[in-house]
Each structure stands twice: as C-alpha cells, then as structure tokens.
Amino acid sequence: MSDKIVCFGEILLRLSPPNHLKIFKSKTFEAHYGGAEANVGASLSLMGCDVKVVTALPQNELGAAAESEMLSYGMKANSIKQGERIGIYYFEQGASERPGRVIYDRNSSSFSMLKKGMIDWKTIFKDAKWFHWSGITPALSQDLADVCEEALIIASEMGLIISADLNFRPTLWNYGKKANEVMPNLIQYCDVLLGGIDDSENCLGIKTTEKESFEDVYTKWQKQHPKLKTIVSTLRYDANASSNTIGAVLWSNSKLYKSTEYKISHIIDRIGAGDAFMAGLIYGLINWSEDPKKTVEYALAASCLKHSIAGDINLASADDIKALMNGSTGGRVIR
C-alpha cells in the first residue's frame, strides 16, 4: 500500500473585496480557488505527499482554471466534467471588531449534480492509503450525502484510513435534513475526526454539558463510533477579527495531548486555517504515528502559519512548519 491520499470535495471560486473592504459597494474582487478538502490536499502536496483530489467541474474556462490551480500545487485531479457553473463564495475579510462574512453561491454547481454511481471509487482508491472528506459535502444535498456514504463504504472495505472534519456550516444544511440526522451514519466509518465539542449535538446528536472534560466528551464520541482512534479539536480564543490565540488537543488511546498556544497578533487571512491544521494532522499521523504530541504540535504550527498567508491554501512547506514548531518565529529575517 502506498502513501497516496485521496480528498473528495468541491473546488470553489472565492471572490473577496481587496484591502478589507465590505462587499457592499465594492467595485472589484480578488479571485482565489479553494475549498475545504482541496485545501487539505494542496497543503499535503506541498509537504511532499502524493495526493489526488476528486471533484466535479464545468467544462469551461473557470473549470479549467480551477483544475490548473490544483495541479499547480502538485496534486493529481480526477474531475468529472459536467454542468455549467463552478461553486462560488464571497468572503469579506473582517478587521478589529468587525467579523468576517461568507456568502455562498453554489446551488446548481457542477459538483452539486454528482450522484451515486458516477465515480469509480474502486479505481480511485487503488494503491491509496488515506481518504479524507468533510461535513461540507453531505450538507449540500441528499445525493451528495449518498455519494459520501458510497465512497466511505468502499474505502472501508479496501482498508484505507479515513479522516473527516465535521466542518459544521449551518447555512448549508437546507435540504430538509439536519446534520445530526446524516453525519453519525457517515462518521461510523472514520478512524480520525476533527471537530469542536460545541458541535457535538449539532453534528453527532450527542449532548454535552459545560462541566464535561475533553476526555468525557471524546469517550462519548468513541462509544457511539468505535472505529475512531484519534479525535482532535482546535481551540480559538477570538479577541477580534485581527488577533487570535489558537491551540489544540488530540485524544488517542484514552490519553489527551495538549498543544502549545500561539498568539497571532496580525491575521492576514484565517480562511483555510482549519484545513491547514487537518493537513498537518494527516501528515503527522502518517509520519509520526507513535508520537501524538509531535503530531498535534505540527498540525497547530501549520494552522498558525496559514493565518499569515492570503487565499484559501496554506503555502507553507514542511520545513517552514517544523521550523516554527521548533521555535523559529517571525522576529528575524531569514537571510
């Protein structure tokens, strides 16, 4: 079995007003391509991993541009060509006490038209070691939830390690199903799960109280989903849109590992920070499977660096991330 990693999700066109302007009255927009699962794959590819992204795109200039962007990071792409439009989201960068804002425009996109039987998962997963998906995809439609289940069943049968990011987006769940009616059935196939404790009831249907520890909550999650081996949560203390303190915890073999914390005093772009963390987590679990502490530190360092990089995708290399993890901060110029 190789170390090939397969990521499944929608590639989106992101349009953002420049210079922290508001969408209202903005005359120009900066364009980036990304998407939760593609962001993870691109970051892993830049770390030196063998990655394939599975998606659907329109057969036009925008579809070609999105695919070209993904290939430029070293990923391979398996893109079904169908439909006429790429999914779009508008991102208004927050500043100080003004929060960031996202507006989705992804109905009737090429990806949203996927159905069971359209992707040859057995061929996709041939020689693969890892499959990554997120809760954004089944949020879009029942058909896409069914495609996720189809992929998860086959990946599980073929012995792949399966990871998921809960990625709970309340505004996307609008086809008549709640996340906690769909996600538990899909999470049962997963070995690795990234998610916040505050999403426990919304995504997994598991109630928690403020008095419960991380260990208490994760034990509940694993009891409901016994295949889970590693559970991780990122922690963010939102001082404002320009300055955050971040940390993380990783739970494995009934033991909790806490990361160091980073105070980020000037955020350039926080979109994709969770995806950068997920990429770092997968990289760490592949390379340092016996060292959970090192894994969570690497994942958090990756997320920290993403806050300094514009666009959806973390452009930091494995060496960049390891340098920060080992104490090399931005106070000096590298010459």
Buried (B, 14 or more C-beta within 10 A) or exposed (E): EEBBBBBBBBBBBBBBBEEBBEBEEBEEBBEBBBBBBBBBBBBBBBBBBBBBBBBBBBBBEBBBBBBEBBBEBBBBBBBBEBBEBBBBBBBBBBBEEBEBEEEBBBEEBBBBBBEEEEBEBEEBBEEBBBBBBBBBBBBBBEBBBBBBBBBBEBBBEBEBBBBBBBBBBEEBBEBEBEBBEBBBEBBBBBBBBBBBBEBBEBBBBBEBEEEBEBEEBBBBBBEBBEBBBBBBBBBBEEBEBBBBBBBBBBBBEEEBBBBEEBEBEEBEBBBBBBBBBBBBBBBBBBBBEEBBBBBBBBBBBBBBBBBBBBBBBBBBBBEBBBBBBEEEEEEEEEE
